[in-house]
Every structure is written in structure tokens, then in C-alpha cells.
Amino acid sequence: MSFQTINPATGELLVEVPMQSDDEVFAALQRADERYRVADSVVGS
């Protein structure tokens, strides 16, 4: 099963993303937050 993003103006399929479990989404959000904090500390220095 997957999730599709379709351009409403053209009907073109832009991307098809596989569905993720709650745990997979939570883990991805944690990784993104960690990377953001690292990048922010480097830029903010």
C-alpha cells in the first residue's frame, strides 16, 4: 500500500510513498530533529 501525491492542476502523479508504521514515522522524526539540532549548532556558532 502507498500514498500518492497528485498535481491537482494536471492530474500528474508527483510521487508515490510507501505507507509507514507509527514507529517508522516516529524514528524518522527523531532523526530529522537530531540532524536539525546539529546543523543549527554549527550554523549558530
ZAMARGU-4260 file (C-alpha; in steps of 0.2 Angstrom, whole numbers, plus 5000, padded with zeros to 4 digits):
<rodrens>
0) 5000/5000/5000 | 5006/5018/4996 | 5001/5036/4997 | 5001/5046/4981 | 5003/5064/4978
5) 4995/5071/4963 | 4996/5088/4955 | 4978/5094/4955 | 4980/5105/4940 | 4987/5092/4929
10) 4982/5075/4937 | 5001/5071/4936 | 5007/5058/4949 | 5021/5068/4958 | 5027/5055/4970
15) 5021/5038/4977 | 5027/5035/4995 | 5025/5018/5004 | 5014/5019/5020 | 5024/5018/5036
20) 5020/5012/5053 | 5019/5024/5068 | 5036/5018/5074 | 5044/5021/5057 | 5037/5039/5057
25) 5042/5042/5075 | 5060/5036/5071 | 5061/5047/5055 | 5055/5062/5065 | 5068/5059/5079
30) 5082/5058/5066 | 5077/5074/5057 | 5076/5083/5074 | 5093/5077/5079 | 5101/5082/5062
35) 5092/5099/5063 | 5099/5102/5080 | 5117/5098/5074 | 5115/5109/5059 | 5108/5123/5070
40) 5123/5122/5082 | 5135/5123/5068 | 5127/5137/5059 | 5123/5146/5076 | 5141/5146/5081
</rodrens>
